[in-house]
């Protein structure tokens, strides 16, 4: 019979002392696994991460609003409506419409800036406009956007 050939690219030398786990090491690993399993279950059931989607949506709305303020020639507010005089001479309005905050140019069509809005309030300041947005979830967001010249 032919003896085992040694391949150039594969090491086939096994030592008997490294043949595998001993019974004691296997029992120790099983014990550690069984002890930590209830803690893992507790962590997975009790740790809750709240979705930040509403926060991101409102921050995006404020970014769009700030960009509109930067592009507008003049910004005024009346009640809960923001009026932006655009470079083309048209007037754009930003207001709450049902559960939306929308932007209209010359009273035609609309772009939806934010959904699921319960209340949209404005307060005109001498240096900008303070906006308060309350979502349907009950979260309130407030931001003051300054006038740029």
N, C-alpha and C positions, 0 to 999 in steps of 0.2 A: 504494500500500500504506500501511497504517496503521503509524505508529511505535509502539514499545513504550510502553504506558501505565504510568505510575507509580501503584501502588496506595497509598492513604493509610496502610495498616496494615502493609505489607511493604516493607522496604528492598531494592531490587533493584540497588543500585549496587555493582558488583564492580570491584576494582582488579586489574590484571594482575599486580602484584608479589605479591599474596596469593592467587594462584590455587591453591596447594597445596604439598605437600612437594616439595623438590628431590630429585634422585636421591641426593645425598650425605647429606641428612638422613634419608632412608629407610634407607640402608645403615648409618648410625650407629645408628639405632633397632634395626635387625635385629641388629647386632653386640652391642649391650648386652643384648638379649633372649637371644641364643644364649649369651653368657658367663654370665649369671645363671641360666639354666635348670638346669645341674647342681647349683648350690648350693641351689636351691629343691627339687630332687629329694632331695638329701641331707638337708635339713631335714625334709621331710615323711616320709621313711622312718625317720629316727633319733630324732625327737622323739616320745616316748611320754608320754601323760598318763594316770596311774593313776586309775581311777574312785574317787571318794570315797564311793560308796554305802554301804560297810560302816562308814565313819567316821560318816556321817550317821545310820545306823540305830542305832549304839551310843550316840551322843549323844542321840538321841530316847529311847532306853531310859532313860538316866540322868535325863533330864528327867521322864519318867513316874514313875520311882522317887522322885525328889525331891518331886514333887507328892503322891505317896502318903504320904511321910513328913510332909509339912506337914498333910495332912488327918487323919492317924491320931492317936488319943489316946495310944497307947503302941506302941512299936516294940521288938521283941526279935528275936534270931536264935539258931538252934540248928543246928549243923552248917552246911549250905548252904541253909537255908530261912529266909526273913525272915517274921516274924509281925507283922501290923499289926492293932491293935484299932481298928475303925472306930467312928464316932460312933453308929452303929445298934446297937453291941454285938457285931456279928459279927466273926469273925476272918478276915482275908484272908491268904493265904500267897503268897509269890513264891519260885519255885524253878525249878530246871532239870528239864525233862521231855524226855527224849531229846535232840534238838538244838534245843529251844525253851527260852526262859525264859517262864514263864507265871504268871499271877495267878489264884488261885481264891478265891472267897468262900464260906466255910462248906463247903468241900470239894465244891462243885457247879460244874459247867461250868468254863470257863477263858477267859481273855483272853490272847492271845499278845502278849508285850511285845517279844520279839526272836527271830529265827530264825538258823539256822546257827551255833549255839554249841557249841563243843567242850567247854569247861569253865567253870563258874561257881563262884567261891570267895568266901567271906565271912570277914571277921575283925571281931569286935566290939571296938570301942574304947570308952573311957569317955565320949567325946563324940559318937560316931556309929558308923557301920558302913563298913568299907573293903570295896569290891567289886572283884573282878578277873574280867574276862570275856576268854576266849580264843576267837576265832572259828575256823571250819573252815579259813580261809585261813592261820592261824597268827599273826594279829595279836593282841596283848594290850593290853587297855584297863584302866585302873585309876582308881578314883575313890572318894573318901571323902565320904560324905553325913552331915552333922552332924544331931544331934537338935535340934529346935526346940521351945521351950516357950512 
